[in-house]
Amino acid sequence: MEKNITPVPGFAALLLALGCLGGSIFFVTTNINSDNQSVSPLFWLGIVLFFTAIFLFKGLTVINPNQTRH
């Protein structure tokens, strides 16, 4: 007996990934443009958000109608 699985749209994951990417760019560039010579924790948050965005983008898959994922 086959089990019907209803896929969940990935719009929420796409928006979260874009938000992480935008946040990482903001936090890294804000720290680079500041006059402070030390690295702030927001810089490291930007780095973590960047890798989180890469992880989320990697998980998104486009499946066309009548196509299966192998």
Secondary structure, DSSP 8 states (H G I E B T S, - for coil): ---------SHHHHHHHHHHHHHHHHHHHHHHHSS--S--HHHHHHHHHHHHHHHHHHH-----TT----
